[in-house]
Amino acid sequence: MNGKLFYLSDENEYIFITPMALTPDIKNELQADMVERLGAPVAVISNCDSFEYLSGGH
């Protein structure tokens, strides 16, 4: 799956961002699978076509 995985070391959490539009069911399954594999909370953000907001748009 196309996307970017970010690790937030201060929180011991991950964020997975993908440009793909995921249905809520698929998004939930993906999140559960990633939590199991990584052993930490994972937020899944889908249908994101730009990563500019992560760097403040510069």
DOVOVO-715699 format. One line per field, with one value per residue: residue number from 1; residue in three letters; chain; x, y, z of N, C-alpha, C, O in turn. Coordinates in Angstrom, 2 decimals. Layout:
// residues N
n: NUM  ...
res: ALA  ...
chain: A  ...
nxx: X  ...
nyy: Y  ...
nzz: Z  ...
caxx: X  ...
cayy: Y  ...
cazz: Z  ...
cxx: X  ...
cyy: Y  ...
czz: Z  ...
oxx: X  ...
oyy: Y  ...
ozz: Z  ...
// end
This chain:
// residues 58
n: 1  2  3  4  5  6  7  8  9  10  11  12  13  14  15  16  17  18  19  20  21  22  23  24  25  26  27  28  29  30  31  32  33  34  35  36  37  38  39  40  41  42  43  44  45  46  47  48  49  50  51  52  53  54  55  56  57  58
res: MET  ASN  GLY  LYS  LEU  PHE  TYR  LEU  SER  ASP  GLU  ASN  GLU  TYR  ILE  PHE  ILE  THR  PRO  MET  ALA  LEU  THR  PRO  ASP  ILE  LYS  ASN  GLU  LEU  GLN  ALA  ASP  MET  VAL  GLU  ARG  LEU  GLY  ALA  PRO  VAL  ALA  VAL  ILE  SER  ASN  CYS  ASP  SER  PHE  GLU  TYR  LEU  SER  GLY  GLY  HIS
chain: A  A  A  A  A  A  A  A  A  A  A  A  A  A  A  A  A  A  A  A  A  A  A  A  A  A  A  A  A  A  A  A  A  A  A  A  A  A  A  A  A  A  A  A  A  A  A  A  A  A  A  A  A  A  A  A  A  A
nxx: 0.85  0.53  1.94  2.91  4.70  4.90  6.74  6.10  8.11  8.02  5.48  5.23  3.77  2.31  1.73  0.01  -0.14  -1.97  -2.55  -4.65  -8.15  -9.89  -12.35  -14.34  -14.36  -12.14  -10.12  -10.24  -9.55  -6.95  -5.72  -5.97  -4.40  -1.88  -1.42  -1.21  1.08  3.06  2.92  2.07  0.00  -1.71  -2.53  -4.56  -4.63  -6.44  -7.02  -5.48  -3.98  -1.78  1.20  1.93  0.94  2.20  4.68  4.16  3.43  5.47
nyy: -1.18  2.20  4.81  6.79  6.25  7.51  7.91  8.81  9.54  10.67  10.07  7.39  6.44  5.86  7.30  6.70  7.70  7.88  8.36  7.05  6.47  5.10  2.80  2.98  0.44  -0.94  0.81  0.57  -2.15  -2.12  -0.42  -1.93  -4.16  -2.96  -1.98  -4.36  -5.48  -3.50  -2.97  -0.69  2.26  3.31  5.81  6.14  7.92  8.67  9.23  11.44  13.80  15.41  16.20  18.54  19.93  18.80  19.90  22.50  23.72  24.85
nzz: 0.00  -0.79  1.01  3.90  6.86  10.04  13.02  16.28  18.65  21.22  22.08  21.64  19.44  16.18  12.94  10.04  6.77  3.85  0.35  -0.73  -1.00  1.54  2.64  5.65  6.93  5.80  6.54  9.35  9.63  8.59  10.42  12.82  12.13  11.81  14.40  15.79  14.57  15.04  17.73  19.05  19.39  16.40  14.13  11.33  8.43  5.67  2.11  1.55  -0.30  -0.19  1.53  2.60  4.84  6.99  7.16  7.53  5.18  3.70
caxx: 0.00  1.26  1.72  4.07  4.54  5.67  6.80  6.16  8.85  7.58  4.20  5.28  2.64  2.58  0.71  0.15  -0.88  -2.04  -3.39  -5.76  -9.43  -10.22  -13.65  -14.13  -14.04  -10.76  -9.28  -10.21  -8.77  -5.55  -5.26  -5.84  -3.25  -0.65  -1.26  -0.73  2.46  3.99  2.83  1.85  -1.14  -1.50  -3.61  -4.54  -5.23  -6.54  -7.51  -4.65  -3.22  -0.65  1.84  2.41  0.54  3.12  5.84  3.66  3.13  6.63
cayy: 0.00  3.44  5.70  7.14  5.91  8.39  7.48  9.91  8.91  11.20  9.47  5.98  6.25  5.96  7.86  6.22  8.59  7.34  9.13  6.20  6.62  3.83  2.73  2.88  -0.94  -1.23  1.66  -0.05  -3.39  -1.73  0.12  -3.05  -4.96  -2.22  -1.94  -5.69  -5.65  -2.51  -2.99  0.67  2.88  3.81  6.59  6.00  9.05  8.29  10.20  12.63  13.95  16.31  16.12  19.87  20.40  18.26  20.79  23.87  24.24  25.55
cazz: 0.00  -0.88  2.13  4.72  8.27  10.91  14.41  17.25  19.75  22.52  22.44  21.27  18.54  14.76  12.05  8.67  5.88  2.50  -0.57  -1.16  -0.30  2.16  3.32  7.10  7.31  5.41  7.38  10.68  9.53  8.41  11.70  13.76  11.70  12.09  15.86  16.18  14.07  15.60  19.19  19.53  18.72  15.03  13.53  9.88  7.72  4.25  1.14  1.73  -1.53  0.00  2.83  2.90  6.16  7.99  7.27  7.61  3.86  3.12
cxx: 0.89  0.94  3.01  3.73  5.47  5.61  6.96  6.81  8.40  6.31  4.18  4.05  3.10  1.41  1.01  -0.74  -0.82  -2.92  -4.61  -7.02  -9.82  -11.62  -13.38  -13.76  -12.59  -9.79  -9.14  -9.40  -7.29  -4.97  -5.04  -4.62  -1.94  -0.38  -0.69  0.73  3.46  3.98  2.67  0.63  -0.77  -2.74  -3.46  -5.31  -5.26  -7.10  -6.78  -3.77  -2.02  -0.11  2.34  2.10  1.47  4.31  5.39  3.41  4.26  7.46
cyy: 1.23  4.33  5.99  6.84  6.80  7.85  8.69  9.37  9.41  10.52  7.95  5.62  6.41  6.66  7.32  7.08  8.03  8.22  8.34  6.50  5.23  3.89  2.62  1.46  -1.29  -0.43  1.05  -1.33  -3.10  -1.24  -1.00  -3.91  -4.26  -2.14  -3.27  -5.89  -4.74  -2.48  -1.61  1.24  3.44  4.59  6.45  7.17  8.70  9.43  11.53  12.77  14.88  16.15  17.49  20.29  19.89  19.18  22.26  24.51  24.99  24.63
czz: 0.00  0.31  2.86  6.17  9.08  12.33  15.31  18.52  21.13  23.01  22.25  20.43  17.10  14.06  10.66  7.79  4.47  1.61  -1.02  -0.34  0.23  2.76  4.82  7.54  6.99  6.28  8.79  10.68  9.40  9.72  12.71  13.42  12.05  13.59  16.33  15.78  14.78  17.13  19.80  18.81  17.34  14.60  12.01  9.28  6.25  3.42  1.28  0.50  -1.38  1.42  3.29  4.34  7.25  8.18  7.29  6.26  3.20  2.29
oxx: 1.89  -0.23  4.08  2.63  6.67  4.56  7.87  6.12  8.42  6.09  3.22  3.38  4.13  0.27  2.13  -1.95  0.26  -3.92  -5.52  -6.95  -10.05  -12.02  -12.29  -12.92  -11.89  -8.76  -8.04  -8.64  -6.46  -3.85  -4.02  -3.89  -1.00  0.77  0.21  1.53  4.57  4.94  3.07  0.26  0.33  -3.86  -2.37  -6.48  -4.21  -7.59  -7.38  -2.90  -1.31  -0.87  3.09  2.92  1.53  4.89  6.21  3.19  4.04  8.47
oyy: 1.28  4.58  5.51  7.13  6.84  7.40  9.51  8.81  8.65  10.41  7.29  4.62  7.03  6.62  7.46  7.18  7.73  8.77  8.90  6.74  4.31  4.91  2.21  1.29  -1.88  -0.95  1.02  -1.59  -3.76  -1.60  -1.02  -4.34  -4.89  -2.23  -3.31  -6.41  -5.16  -2.01  -1.38  0.75  3.96  4.09  6.63  7.38  8.46  10.44  12.60  11.93  15.11  15.99  17.58  20.95  20.47  19.21  23.16  25.72  25.71  25.05
ozz: 0.71  0.59  2.49  6.65  8.84  12.79  15.11  19.37  22.09  24.22  22.65  20.69  16.82  14.52  10.16  8.02  3.96  2.07  -1.64  0.86  -0.55  3.33  5.22  8.42  7.82  6.70  9.34  11.62  10.03  10.09  13.40  14.31  12.53  14.02  17.16  16.56  15.09  17.75  20.94  17.74  17.15  14.69  11.47  9.58  5.65  3.94  1.16  0.27  -2.36  2.38  4.26  4.98  8.33  9.27  7.09  6.18  2.22  1.73
// end
